[in-house]
Amino acid sequence: MATLTFIQSLIFVLFVGFVWYRYGVLPSISESWYRLPGHWKDLFTFFCWGIGGTMLFQTDGTTPLFFISGSGFGFVGVATMFRSGDKVTKWVHFTGAVAGILFALIGIWVERTDPYPFFIWISSIPIILIFRIKNYLWWNELVAFFAVIFGFLLS
């Protein structure tokens, strides 16, 4: 499982690092789909599928939590045009993102008996909002990712 965590980390750091370097901090990681030029937009989909696909195998098989998480990220990669005006696409995108994050953290709590990553992520939300940090979704997604990765590495 450490190899999967390394692969997930590599995918995340390379993609988000590239986006951050090229465009700066965006309103969310998903916003990168709109910023990337036409032939590069697929990178966002491959990013989501890479994170989601590896998430499918983080489980010990006792619950479907990591499967739901990985599927959520997969749906984000399919429903990329969340600002298109289509309500179904927007719903699929945001539901997939929330499921991807939430079920990964709950999976770490349930399967690996480590609640700390979940509480680190949850406690970061009011801090980000109280200090009115610009592009709060971007920072919330980064905290969530690092909480998941540390949860995998420490449990």
BELFENDA-V792535 format. One record per residue. N is the residue number from 0. PSI is psi as a letter, one per 30 degrees, with the letter a starting at -180 (NA if undefined). Layout:
{{N;PSI} {N;PSI}}
//
This chain:
{{0;f} {1;e} {2;e} {3;e} {4;e} {5;e} {6;e} {7;e} {8;e} {9;e} {10;e} {11;e} {12;e} {13;e} {14;e} {15;e} {16;e} {17;e} {18;e} {19;e} {20;e} {21;e} {22;f} {23;a} {24;k} {25;l} {26;e} {27;l} {28;e} {29;f} {30;f} {31;f} {32;e} {33;f} {34;e} {35;k} {36;l} {37;e} {38;f} {39;f} {40;e} {41;f} {42;e} {43;e} {44;e} {45;e} {46;e} {47;e} {48;e} {49;e} {50;e} {51;e} {52;e} {53;f} {54;e} {55;f} {56;g} {57;f} {58;l} {59;g} {60;g} {61;f} {62;l} {63;g} {64;e} {65;f} {66;e} {67;e} {68;e} {69;e} {70;e} {71;e} {72;e} {73;e} {74;e} {75;e} {76;f} {77;e} {78;i} {79;e} {80;i} {81;f} {82;g} {83;f} {84;f} {85;j} {86;e} {87;e} {88;e} {89;e} {90;e} {91;e} {92;e} {93;e} {94;e} {95;e} {96;e} {97;e} {98;e} {99;e} {100;e} {101;e} {102;f} {103;e} {104;e} {105;e} {106;e} {107;e} {108;e} {109;e} {110;e} {111;g} {112;h} {113;j} {114;f} {115;e} {116;e} {117;e} {118;e} {119;e} {120;e} {121;e} {122;f} {123;f} {124;e} {125;e} {126;e} {127;e} {128;e} {129;e} {130;g} {131;h} {132;k} {133;k} {134;h} {135;e} {136;e} {137;e} {138;e} {139;e} {140;e} {141;e} {142;e} {143;e} {144;e} {145;e} {146;e} {147;e} {148;e} {149;e} {150;e} {151;e} {152;e} {153;f} {154;NA}}
//
